[in-house]
């Protein structure tokens, strides 16, 4: 066999081996992606399978009913979840965003490092710890569970995540923007508000969204603060129902109809988080000229 034939054969073998390696890597990547998506798909499928049958108009308009009464719903829990999440955002988002701005634009390396470390530690604190702290600081002095204490407990959980994410997206804004604005004589606070924050607003919205999605399904903080309510909440100092609390109470009960409503509540909660994600992506999408 000539040298030319040997070289051609070697190239063909190498080409075949490269195609085999490429096929193996692509197959491994697709398989890994499917393994990640499969549990989520199974959870969603099972939630729809178990919960869709219990969802009707009364579920969204009626308050909980006694066992055996098929007219009961979770209207008060749905509204209560919105109230708690709204209050949590009012408490946690401003503090987290302002903290992220401070870390990105002010401070010194030593102090900022300590703040980052504390935020990372707080981000890993179990939710039950937050609930106990708020219970001692607010619930006991107020002598009762309330919407206010529940919202504050959830808002405190949001702060570390919003703070760290806000800092990261602000750092990504090119320094040339800041330098150009300084060269024009613009005040520093105006540069931060009108240029830096305006440039990174999509990332900040995402930070608040991720933090809100995290706390939307929390149950432990609400057991010690909001407590739950079978009727409508009438004030900040009154106990309030929430979907996670209602799902928990129904899931541990001995009644089959309450079990069905627990599955329906879980499906609504997942749908609520999904809609928020889609809405924010729609609002922050790149618009073509």
ChimeraX attribute file (.defattr): number of C-alpha atoms within 10 A of each C-alpha:
attribute: neighborCount
match mode: 1-to-1
recipient: residues
	/A:1	5
	/A:2	6
	/A:3	8
	/A:4	9
	/A:5	10
	/A:6	11
	/A:7	11
	/A:8	11
	/A:9	12
	/A:10	12
	/A:11	12
	/A:12	12
	/A:13	12
	/A:14	12
	/A:15	12
	/A:16	12
	/A:17	12
	/A:18	12
	/A:19	12
	/A:20	12
	/A:21	12
	/A:22	12
	/A:23	12
	/A:24	12
	/A:25	12
	/A:26	12
	/A:27	12
	/A:28	12
	/A:29	12
	/A:30	12
	/A:31	12
	/A:32	12
	/A:33	11
	/A:34	12
	/A:35	11
	/A:36	11
	/A:37	11
	/A:38	12
	/A:39	11
	/A:40	11
	/A:41	12
	/A:42	11
	/A:43	11
	/A:44	15
	/A:45	12
	/A:46	14
	/A:47	18
	/A:48	16
	/A:49	13
	/A:50	18
	/A:51	20
	/A:52	17
	/A:53	12
	/A:54	20
	/A:55	17
	/A:56	12
	/A:57	11
	/A:58	15
	/A:59	21
	/A:60	18
	/A:61	14
	/A:62	15
	/A:63	19
	/A:64	21
	/A:65	14
	/A:66	10
	/A:67	13
	/A:68	11
	/A:69	11
	/A:70	15
	/A:71	15
	/A:72	20
	/A:73	25
	/A:74	27
	/A:75	22
	/A:76	26
	/A:77	28
	/A:78	23
	/A:79	18
	/A:80	23
	/A:81	23
	/A:82	16
	/A:83	21
	/A:84	27
	/A:85	22
	/A:86	16
	/A:87	21
	/A:88	27
	/A:89	24
	/A:90	14
	/A:91	20
	/A:92	27
	/A:93	27
	/A:94	16
	/A:95	19
	/A:96	28
	/A:97	25
	/A:98	16
	/A:99	22
	/A:100	27
	/A:101	24
	/A:102	15
	/A:103	24
	/A:104	20
	/A:105	16
	/A:106	11
	/A:107	12
	/A:108	11
	/A:109	10
	/A:110	8
	/A:111	11
	/A:112	15
	/A:113	13
	/A:114	11
	/A:115	17
	/A:116	18
	/A:117	12
	/A:118	12
	/A:119	19
	/A:120	15
	/A:121	11
	/A:122	17
	/A:123	18
	/A:124	11
	/A:125	12
	/A:126	12
	/A:127	19
	/A:128	17
	/A:129	13
	/A:130	19
	/A:131	27
	/A:132	18
	/A:133	15
	/A:134	21
	/A:135	25
	/A:136	13
	/A:137	12
	/A:138	20
	/A:139	22
	/A:140	12
	/A:141	9
	/A:142	13
	/A:143	10
	/A:144	16
	/A:145	24
	/A:146	26
	/A:147	28
	/A:148	22
	/A:149	31
	/A:150	32
	/A:151	26
	/A:152	25
	/A:153	32
	/A:154	31
	/A:155	27
	/A:156	23
	/A:157	26
	/A:158	29
	/A:159	27
	/A:160	28
	/A:161	26
	/A:162	31
	/A:163	29
	/A:164	23
	/A:165	21
	/A:166	28
	/A:167	24
	/A:168	19
	/A:169	22
	/A:170	23
	/A:171	16
	/A:172	12
	/A:173	15
	/A:174	11
	/A:175	11
	/A:176	9
	/A:177	13
	/A:178	16
	/A:179	12
	/A:180	12
	/A:181	17
	/A:182	13
	/A:183	8
	/A:184	8
	/A:185	10
	/A:186	12
	/A:187	10
	/A:188	13
	/A:189	11
	/A:190	12
	/A:191	19
	/A:192	18
	/A:193	12
	/A:194	11
	/A:195	16
	/A:196	23
	/A:197	20
	/A:198	13
	/A:199	18
	/A:200	17
	/A:201	16
	/A:202	16
	/A:203	18
	/A:204	25
	/A:205	19
	/A:206	19
	/A:207	25
	/A:208	24
	/A:209	19
	/A:210	19
	/A:211	24
	/A:212	25
	/A:213	19
	/A:214	15
	/A:215	19
	/A:216	22
	/A:217	17
	/A:218	17
	/A:219	21
	/A:220	18
	/A:221	28
	/A:222	29
	/A:223	19
	/A:224	23
	/A:225	30
	/A:226	30
	/A:227	22
	/A:228	28
	/A:229	20
	/A:230	16
	/A:231	16
	/A:232	17
	/A:233	20
	/A:234	10
	/A:235	11
	/A:236	15
	/A:237	17
	/A:238	19
	/A:239	26
	/A:240	31
	/A:241	29
	/A:242	33
	/A:243	27
	/A:244	24
	/A:245	25
	/A:246	24
	/A:247	23
	/A:248	16
	/A:249	14
	/A:250	20
	/A:251	17
	/A:252	11
	/A:253	13
	/A:254	10
	/A:255	12
	/A:256	13
	/A:257	17
	/A:258	27
	/A:259	21
	/A:260	20
	/A:261	27
	/A:262	27
	/A:263	24
	/A:264	26
	/A:265	30
	/A:266	22
	/A:267	20
	/A:268	20
	/A:269	19
	/A:270	16
	/A:271	13
	/A:272	15
	/A:273	18
	/A:274	12
	/A:275	12
	/A:276	15
	/A:277	15
	/A:278	10
	/A:279	12
	/A:280	14
	/A:281	14
	/A:282	11
	/A:283	10
	/A:284	13
	/A:285	10
	/A:286	8
	/A:287	7
	/A:288	4
	/A:289	3
